[in-house]
């Protein structure tokens, strides 16, 4: 009899197979989805975020390292070196992130046998560190078990604070006798170690070679070089010292590696990949052009093992020297002007009435380009060693000190009169004593009592105060009436100051040097508007005065002054200047709201100051071998005498000018504050000094032109310094 299969069992097996197939499909589909997500994620990381992660990796592996690349050099306009770099041998140490103090002490001991190190700058803390290292067992006995347990039991302190307290207590019990027990050899080790330990990981520290008193000898350099394989982190290299060939203060200064970045600018420089011991510019040109002068450090990649220890260092970028600067000033002209001003300042400070004469400033510019051709500032000082009177450089005072400038601002007043419609070209006004109710009469020097009609040209030629006073009345919308009170209001002051500012008086010039000041505005007292019109109220800098006369000289464009002419690549052969990276082109800050005819009229008036029959500067300039124009000025001032306990009246002497007349190549301003105790009208010696300074410029220009015609040497050649002066950065510091 045939057996019939169990259909129910067959159906159960079929269902099981179908269920397994379904589950397998779900499993494979899930695997497919997961792999797809993984692939998409990898694609996202590699394609979308790849560059970001690469940069992040580079930040952790590629580290800028201070390899002491030389700063850019500074040349004068003729290619003469003014600031140079002096190479010198140096021994450095670079610690890694995993370096321990014990390792550094061992290296310091070995180095002490190879070099001589002056044990200078060692602190009490350094001595304590070394004593604790040399005497570990005695150190433990300085704090008793009871004291340790008491500190450990203090629940107000965490573990780190407890350790600090024990260390503090231990150090406090090291006696002076113990600290003074070290031998000269041990002190040398301490001196080396303290330099090694002062740096941050991967930041090279100069062990020897950054001090003119402690240069690395050839023998020391050779001994250390031979042992570099045994001295982990030690290297022999070339460092650079900053040396100036000029005493000109605006060249600026830099810090030394042992000082590094100033604390007040630490965050700023660290954010720009500087090391704490980098040289940085701290004043004037060195500071203003820091990013240009500072070279690019080499970049290295640290290769680490599985424990994070550096096992190899690979150079990614070799580093580059800083770029060079070519200044707008000719060293020969600059030095000649410095000598003239120093000579005259010394002479007049020693003369009768020159008790408070301490400073003198002179600036010469190209009125069309803004190039500063000469920037001189001198002050009376005393020699630190002998106490004798001497003249010192004070060039930065030309743009950081402001004074009342007197009649040199009168061309600005006349231009304001034109602009405000007070009068037109060739207008005349009556010069007569101005009598304001309750005040002493105010008059012009050449007319104390009469009535003389003067034109705008004559007003400038003879320096009419009254012409300017009546201009101020007009700006205020008032007519002068003798013996009446005045009420000008603030609007008149704003109009006058706005007109002055267009020319550069009362506006920052924008010079490429830090620290420029803007002078002070006196206020809005009614009677002072008349004083403002003749330069006896607001204060201005010598640089503002130079920009002001440049604006008139070039026909009405206020040009931004600058002391750097070009930025160049470092020289490749040491003979030719490097290629030009950037040439400083003229920057017009504004154009005055006067017509060309009005500006030309003022220029004519200034020409008559030099060459007119009654010009205030005729005595010095009438026979000048060049054409031009200018304006003299005196301003009443005062100087407080601490010894006497009160102030004395003094006189500020000023002078502005331009030459030649038709196509000016120079514009200049001379300021001598507190020049004399005598009447300003008896002692205006600034005009003669201005003439001597201008004569010297044209004399040097003529000589150099003749030399250039004979010698066609390219100005792109590097030339030796004009003087033999050598001012080391250590002296600056």
Number of C-alpha atoms within 10 A of each C-alpha: 3 4 5 6 8 8 8 8 9 11 10 11 11 11 11 12 11 12 12 12 12 12 12 12 12 12 12 12 12 12 12 12 12 12 12 12 12 12 12 12 13 14 13 12 14 14 10 12 12 14 12 12 13 11 12 12 11 12 12 10 16 20 19 22 21 22 21 24 19 25 27 27 23 27 29 25 21 19 23 24 22 27 26 21 18 13 12 16 18 23 24 21 27 21 22 16 12 11 15 11 14 10 11 21 20 14 21 26 17 16 24 20 15 16 20 18 21 16 15 11 10 16 12 10 12 16 22 19 14 18 19 16 14 11 10 10 10 12 17 14 10 15 16 11 11 9 12 15 10 11 17 18 11 11 9 10 14 11 11 8 13 19 14 13 15 18 14 11 14 18 18 11 11 17 10 10 8 11 15 10 12 15 9 11 15 17 22 23 25 26 23 29 24 21 19 26 17 12 18 16 13 19 24 24 27 26 24 21 21 22 16 13 9 12 16 22 15 9 11 19 18 13 15 21 16 11 15 13 11 11 18 16 18 25 22 19 16 17 20 18 23 24 21 24 22 19 15 20 19 22 22 20 22 22 21 21 19 17 14 17 25 17 10 7 10 14 13 12 15 12 9 9 14 23 23 23 22 24 24 25 23 17 20 20 23 24 20 17 19 20 15 20 24 24 20 25 23 18 19 18 19 20 14 13 10 6 7 11 14 16 9 10 13 11 15 13 14 13 18 17 20 22 25 26 30 24 26 23 22 19 26 19 20 19 19 16 24 22 16 15 27 23 13 15 25 20 11 17 18 13 12 10 17 19 15 21 25 19 26 28 29 27 27 31 28 24 32 24 19 29 25 27 23 25 30 26 28 26 21 19 15 13 11 9 6 7 9 9 13 13 19 17 19 19 23 23 25 26 27 17 17 21 23 29 33 26 27 28 26 27 31 29 26 29 28 26 22 20 19 20 12 18 18 15 18 12 12 17 18 14 26 21 19 22 17 17 13 9 11 10 15 17 20 20 13 12 15 14 14 11 12 12 12 19 19 23 25 22 26 31 27 24 28 24 27 25 28 29 24 22 29 30 20 19 25 22 13 14 13 17 12 12 13 11 15 15 12 22 13 14 13 19 23 14 17 23 22 16 24 23 18 23 29 28 28 24 20 19 25 15 19 16 22 16 14 19 20 20 21 15 13 13 12 15 12 16 14 16 26 22 18 25 32 30 25 22 22 23 22 26 30 32 34 29 30 30 32 33 32 34 26 26 31 24 20 24 22 27 28 24 27 23 26 24 21 19 23 22 18 22 18 10 8 10 11 16 21 19 15 15 12 12 12 15 13 15 16 16 14 15 14 22 17 17 14 13 11 20 25 17 19 24 27 21 27 33 26 26 31 28 24 20 13 15 25 23 27 19 15 17 24 17 11 14 10 14 18 26 27 32 30 31 27 28 23 20 20 17 16 12 11 8 6 8 8 10 12 14 15 24 28 24 29 33 32 29 32 31 21 16 18 11 14 19 18 27 33 31 30 31 30 28 27 26 30 26 21 14 14 18 11 8 15 22 18 23 25 14 18 25 16 16 23 20 15 16 19 16 13 15 14 12 10 13 12 11 12 13 9 9 10 8 10 11 14 15 16 19 17 13 21 16 14 9 13 16 15 18 18 16 8 14 10
